[in-house]
Amino acid sequence: MTTGPPGQRRPDESMTLLNSMLERPLDGGYQEAADRRAAAGLPPATPTRTAAVIIMMVLTGFLFAVGAQALRPRPTAAASVKSELVSRIESLQAEGQQQESQITALRKEVGDLDALQLRQAGAADLTDTIRDLEIAAGVVAMSGPGLTVTMDDAPSAGGDPNPGDRPSSGFDSGRVTSSDLQIVVNGLWGVGAEAIAINGHRLTSTAAIRFAGQAIIVNFRPITPPYVITVLGDAARMQQLFEPSFAGAYLAQLGDQFGITSDLAASDRLTVPGDSMTRLTAARPMQGTATAPDSATTGAVRESSESTTSPSTVTSETNEPDQSFGTTR
């Protein structure tokens, strides 16, 4: 220990506790026990590799493992049923997509055969009419320039303690609702859109955008965010008209007030698929043709659809087909 001249205060006099810890790190009782062991010819401390220490370490590790296993949540019957349902749903969805692809291929094959039959029958002008009807009904895929509008939930969606802050909304304020998609889609139709699809699902005059529980469904199929709206048409003109319109202002307000993200981008080439859900429910002979179902008329009736006009609005209700058309084929 360092000492100063007589009558002078030590520099470390105020640090007696630190000096004690540095000079005598071992507690007094432990030090006496270590001295007794050394006097008896034994090592100052018990070795850490003794059998008792090893057994205690093994037992401690075993107890920790048993405790962790006991705290782990065990699968319940509800969890098992949920897992089975999810597996069945995924399997049925995959099967449905496969069958839809087969339907699309068969429909194209039938269309090619109808066109060949019309050309052989000398009614090639009906081919153009059928093609125009298919485009108007949204049966066939279309490509061209247009816009892509992407909408997504707010980053904080799901944590809102006050759900339903917006009128007519069953979701929290940061989630995109079916009404939001309806307003945006109707606004896009109003500025000159020629074809629209949401997450790969084509919208026609009978398309429905609804919600079921916490899911949004388009054409009776659930979709998940982000919601990508593909729009064909004059991109520059549509963008110029859409942004100051009611739908454009509504979309901007969703971002400003509720944090819903959106992006609008123009593209030189986009593709929207055909509506595979279109079904012929009623038909009538074309004007100027015989009522007898000859080859040309049969082809025209078969290909015409209940959706024969470009949709101007999309509502939450599916339009019922007009049953006043003659015989259903």
Secondary structure, 3 states (H helix, E strand, C coil): CCCCCCCCCCCCHHHHHHHHHHHCCCCHHHHHHHHHHHHCCCCCCCCCCCHHHHHHHHHHHHHHHHHHHHHCCCCCHHHHHHHHHHHHHHHHHHHHHHHHHHHHHHHHHHHHHHHHHHHHCCCCHHHHHHHHHHHHHCCCCEEEEEEEEEEECCCCCCCCCCCCCCCCCCCCCCCCCHHHHHHHHHHHHHCCCCEEEECCEEECCCCEEEEECCEEEECCEEECCCEEEEEECCHHHHHHHHCCCHHHHHHHHHHHHHCCEEEEEEEEEEEECCCCCCCCCCCCCCCCCCCCCCHHHHHHHHHCCCCCCCCCCCECCCCCCCCCCCCCC
